[in-house]
């Protein structure tokens, strides 16, 4: 059932195209993407897109304080394993939750309450 939700979300998600700046650790979307949805269980309005590594990124106004489920993509190679930390405040400060692949279907469970209380994120490769 979980896989069906992700496949549905991916099939219906909007894609944000961005151009990397020189020096970014930017890789194909299959290796460093994130999926986030406004409802628990990866339902409701969802979006899937590439993300930059080792850089704090703020949610835009449409997504700020509205995400209830969040997951980094499955790594495609062992050396490409990464996780993402979601922060309660802009600028990657405040309360946090760190997620790897499979993420959180409900950001109110398994740690600090973070559902609809999220303003920034930062992803990083694992050593």
C-alpha positions, -999 to 999 in steps of 0.1 A, spaced: 0 0 0 28 24 9 45 18 -25 12 25 -43 9 59 -25 45 68 -36 39 56 -72 7 76 -73 23 107 -59 53 104 -83 30 100 -112 9 130 -104 36 153 -89 47 185 -104 84 188 -112 105 219 -104 133 225 -129 163 242 -116 197 250 -129 226 242 -106 252 269 -97 288 262 -103 303 241 -75 270 226 -64 270 189 -56 241 185 -79 233 151 -93 206 135 -114 171 135 -98 172 98 -95 199 101 -69 190 131 -48 153 139 -50 128 144 -23 90 137 -21 68 158 1 31 158 5 6 181 23 -12 151 39 0 121 59 7 88 41 21 106 10 -14 117 0 -30 150 -10 -10 175 -30 25 161 -35 57 173 -52 89 154 -62 120 172 -73 158 174 -72 174 190 -42 208 204 -36 232 188 -12 248 205 18 228 236 14 200 250 35 168 255 14 137 273 26 102 260 16 84 284 -7 52 301 5 30 273 -11 48 246 9 60 264 41 43 249 72 21 226 51 41 194 47 29 163 66 49 136 49 85 138 36 110 114 21 144 115 4 145 92 -26 160 57 -25 198 59 -32 208 43 -65 243 34 -53 259 27 -19 281 58 -21 250 80 -29 232 73 4 219 105 20 195 119 45 176 152 49 169 172 80 137 192 81 137 223 103 108 241 120 122 276 110 136 292 79 174 292 76 177 256 90 173 265 126 149 253 153 134 219 160 144 192 136 137 157 123 162 138 101 149 114 76 164 88 52 147 68 24 112 58 34 110 91 53 80 99 74 45 91 63 33 112 93 56 139 106 37 139 139 51 104 148 85 91 158 101 123 171 93 159 174 59 170 161 68 184 127 37 181 106 28 214 91 56 230 111 84 231 86 101 260 69 135 247 56 155 215 49 191 204 43 202 171 27 236 156 30 255 126 18 263 100 45 300 92 51 
